[in-house]
Amino acid sequence: MAHTKLMLTLRESSTETGLPYGFIRQLCLDEKIKYIRSGTKIYVNKDSLFAYCGSNNVENSAKSKITNFVMSN
């Protein structure tokens, strides 16, 4: 039986989606996707992340959000 991960670290989330680490972290802090904290670690719900990425939220505004995020850091 294959094991599939339900939760991903921020780094794993970034690798799987191609979105910047900090952008995914901000999605968590803005409560746009489901996540949990364990100490200082943040674990992202994989289904929630991919649902967000597959929705119009990303298609319509991801480029501007990423650009704004990169410019502010």
N, C-alpha and C positions, 0 to 999 in steps of 0.2 A: 504494500500500500504506500503510495507516494505521500510524502509529507509536504504540505504547502504552508508557507508562512502567512499568518494573518496580520502580523505587525512587523514593521520595518524600522530600522534606525533611520535617523535623518540622512546619514551618509548613503545607506542602501536605497532610500527613497530617491535621493538625488541621482544616483547611478542608474536606477531603473527608468526614471522619467526623463532624465536629461535636464531637469530644472535645477537651478542653483540651490545649494544647501540652505543658504540664508532665506531664500524665497519660501521654501517649504517650511522652515522654522516659523516664518512670519505668518504663513497660512494657519499654522497651529495656534499661535498666539492670538490671531484674529478670530479663532474658532470657526474657520471656514472648512476645516477637515477634522475628523475625529482623531484623537491622540490620547496617550496616557503618559504620565511621568513616573519614573522610578528613580528617586533621588534626583540627580541632575540630568539623567538620560531622558530623551523624548522618543517614544515609540509611536509611529504613525500607523493608523489603520489602513492597510493596503487597499481595501475595497473603497474606502472613503476617498483616498488620494486619487485612485484611478477614475472614480466617478467624477471627481472635480476636474480632472484633466480631460475627461471625455465630454464634459458639458460645454456649453457655450461660454461659460465663465473664462475658460482658458483661451478659447479661440478668439473671443472678442477683446480680451484685455490683458492677456499674459505678457505680450510683448511690451506694452506700456508699463505694466507693473514691474516687470523684470528690469526694464530700462530705468525706471524711477528708483528701484532698490539699488541697482549698481551705482547710479549717480550719487545716491545719498551716502554711500559707504566709501 
